[in-house]
Amino acid sequence: MKVYKFEEIDSTNKFLREKEDVSEKDLVIAKVQTNGRGRRGNKWVSTEGAALFSFVLKHDMEIPEDEYMKLPLLVGYSLLYTLKKIEDLDFKFKWTNDLFLDDKKISGILVEKIKDNYIIGIGLNVNNENLEEAKNIAISLKEKTGKKYDLDKVIMSIVEDFFINFKAFKSGEWKEILEKINKVNYLYGKRINIVSFDKEESGIAGDILENGMLEVFVGNEIKAYNIGTIHISKK
């Protein structure tokens, strides 16, 4: 495991994507990230005091390729698992790649595959208080608790816990993990708009299904979605 630290970098994911000699668990941490991305290229607003990091998971040939579609969910579950150990707060998982606290975003996840490597990027609001234009939709741990946290310890705990939970996933414990995810399913029961490439639909969100898709009740139909941008209806 190699650890790379930067005062400022454009993107921790980009650093690992472009590095030739990466090994599993290699980790890059940034104090400030100038061009962080979320899912679908959305910008992740990163202010000083956030935990901004990416690490490497090697593709395991024993695991079928389609099982890796669940990886963002597993990362979210594992991140929530770690945060609950740090502070016993009411964290929620928003399908497919965000964590919420008090109806505000506290973390975003981006998983990318480059050759035989999965680059797992996480932005977690920890000590940052000045959330700039995102202050109405984002929250940090320090804002919630008034405490200051050791960022390096938080990051190392998250990475270590992920590999423990990935081992459980590999051992066939997905159903148990999914059951726990659904207990903190932020979208459950909410009216949402599903915006995909060619259409937009509205429905009531249900459970996250075993295959990682989201169950949505659209009129008299029950549908399942695995792509698209999810918006919570304001109505």
MOFENVEN-V895283 format. One record per residue. N is the residue number from 1. RES is the residue in one small letter. SS is DSSP state (@ for helix, = for strand, . for the rest). PHI is phi in whole degrees, -180 to 180 (NA if undefined). NEAR is the number of other ideal C-beta (glycine too) atoms within 8 Angstrom. Layout:
<<N:RES:SS:PHI:NEAR> <N:RES:SS:PHI:NEAR>>
This chain:
<<1:m:.:NA:7> <2:k:.:-108:6> <3:v:=:-117:8> <4:y:=:-114:9> <5:k:=:-121:7> <6:f:=:-132:11> <7:e:=:-67:5> <8:e:=:-150:8> <9:i:=:-151:11> <10:d:.:-69:6> <11:s:.:-159:12> <12:t:@:-67:16> <13:n:@:-63:13> <14:k:@:-61:9> <15:f:@:-57:13> <16:l:@:-76:16> <17:r:@:-62:9> <18:e:@:-94:5> <19:k:.:-82:8> <20:e:.:-76:3> <21:d:.:-104:4> <22:v:.:-101:8> <23:s:.:-121:9> <24:e:.:-58:7> <25:k:.:79:9> <26:d:.:-53:14> <27:l:=:-133:14> <28:v:=:-124:15> <29:i:=:-123:15> <30:a:=:-124:14> <31:k:=:-76:9> <32:v:=:-134:10> <33:q:=:-121:14> <34:t:.:-91:8> <35:n:.:-142:8> <36:g:.:-67:14> <37:r:=:-122:11> <38:g:.:-105:12> <39:r:@:-63:9> <40:r:@:61:5> <41:g:@:81:6> <42:n:.:-64:7> <43:k:=:-77:8> <44:w:.:-97:11> <45:v:.:-73:9> <46:s:.:-119:10> <47:t:.:-107:9> <48:e:.:-60:6> <49:g:.:108:11> <50:a:.:-83:13> <51:a:=:-90:12> <52:l:=:-121:14> <53:f:=:-158:13> <54:s:=:-141:13> <55:f:=:-144:13> <56:v:=:-107:15> <57:l:=:-119:10> <58:k:=:-79:9> <59:h:.:-63:10> <60:d:.:-100:6> <61:m:.:-65:4> <62:e:.:-77:4> <63:i:.:-103:9> <64:p:.:-57:4> <65:e:@:-54:5> <66:d:@:-69:5> <67:e:@:-67:7> <68:y:@:-72:10> <69:m:@:-62:8> <70:k:@:-85:11> <71:l:@:-57:11> <72:p:@:-58:10> <73:l:@:-68:14> <74:l:@:-65:13> <75:v:@:-62:14> <76:g:@:-61:15> <77:y:@:-61:13> <78:s:@:-67:14> <79:l:@:-63:15> <80:l:@:-63:12> <81:y:@:-57:10> <82:t:@:-68:12> <83:l:@:-61:12> <84:k:@:-65:10> <85:k:@:-75:7> <86:i:@:-78:9> <87:e:.:-143:8> <88:d:.:-83:3> <89:l:.:-111:9> <90:d:.:-87:5> <91:f:.:-72:12> <92:k:=:-126:10> <93:f:=:-104:15> <94:k:=:-102:12> <95:w:.:-52:12> <96:t:.:-107:9> <97:n:.:-153:13> <98:d:=:-131:11> <99:l:=:-115:17> <100:f:=:-122:13> <101:l:=:-144:11> <102:d:.:54:7> <103:d:.:63:3> <104:k:=:-129:9> <105:k:=:-75:13> <106:i:=:-112:13> <107:s:=:-155:11> <108:g:=:-128:12> <109:i:=:-127:15> <110:l:=:-134:13> <111:v:=:-114:12> <112:e:=:-129:9> <113:k:=:-107:9> <114:i:=:-126:7> <115:k:.:56:4> <116:d:.:-100:4> <117:n:=:-118:12> <118:y:=:-102:12> <119:i:=:-98:14> <120:i:=:-105:14> <121:g:=:-107:15> <122:i:=:-133:15> <123:g:=:-117:14> <124:l:=:-128:13> <125:n:.:-77:15> <126:v:.:-114:13> <127:n:.:-98:11> <128:n:.:-72:12> <129:e:.:-114:8> <130:n:.:-89:6> <131:l:.:-91:14> <132:e:@:52:7> <133:e:@:-70:5> <134:a:@:-94:9> <135:k:.:-62:8> <136:n:.:-85:4> <137:i:.:-124:6> <138:a:=:-129:12> <139:i:.:-147:11> <140:s:.:-120:15> <141:l:@:-60:14> <142:k:@:-63:14> <143:e:@:-60:9> <144:k:@:-76:11> <145:t:@:-106:8> <146:g:.:80:4> <147:k:.:-98:6> <148:k:.:-109:4> <149:y:.:-117:11> <150:d:.:-79:5> <151:l:@:-60:11> <152:d:@:-62:7> <153:k:@:-66:8> <154:v:@:-61:14> <155:i:@:-63:12> <156:m:@:-63:8> <157:s:@:-64:11> <158:i:@:-63:14> <159:v:@:-66:12> <160:e:@:-61:8> <161:d:@:-65:12> <162:f:@:-60:14> <163:f:@:-69:9> <164:i:@:-66:9> <165:n:@:-72:13> <166:f:@:-65:11> <167:k:@:-63:8> <168:a:@:-65:10> <169:f:@:-59:11> <170:k:@:-63:9> <171:s:.:-82:6> <172:g:.:98:4> <173:e:.:-98:8> <174:w:@:-60:9> <175:k:@:-61:7> <176:e:@:-67:8> <177:i:@:-65:13> <178:l:@:-62:11> <179:e:@:-60:8> <180:k:@:-70:9> <181:i:@:-62:13> <182:n:@:-67:10> <183:k:@:-71:6> <184:v:.:-123:10> <185:n:=:-74:13> <186:y:.:-62:11> <187:l:.:-82:12> <188:y:.:-55:9> <189:g:.:81:5> <190:k:.:-92:10> <191:r:=:-78:10> <192:i:=:-129:14> <193:n:=:-106:11> <194:i:=:-106:13> <195:v:=:-106:8> <196:s:.:-108:10> <197:f:.:-65:4> <198:d:.:-124:3> <199:k:.:-160:4> <200:e:=:-133:7> <201:e:=:-131:9> <202:s:=:-127:9> <203:g:=:-168:12> <204:i:=:-101:9> <205:a:=:-71:16> <206:g:=:-115:9> <207:d:=:-80:7> <208:i:=:-82:12> <209:l:.:-85:9> <210:e:.:-60:6> <211:n:.:-85:8> <212:g:.:92:10> <213:m:.:-79:9> <214:l:=:-102:14> <215:e:=:-80:12> <216:v:=:-135:15> <217:f:=:-91:11> <218:v:=:-112:9> <219:g:.:61:5> <220:n:.:-96:2> <221:e:=:-106:6> <222:i:=:-112:8> <223:k:=:-116:10> <224:a:=:-130:10> <225:y:=:-124:10> <226:n:.:-127:8> <227:i:.:-137:5> <228:g:.:106:8> <229:t:=:-100:7> <230:i:=:-97:13> <231:h:=:-118:7> <232:i:=:-80:9> <233:s:.:-64:9> <234:k:.:-91:3> <235:k:.:-78:3>>
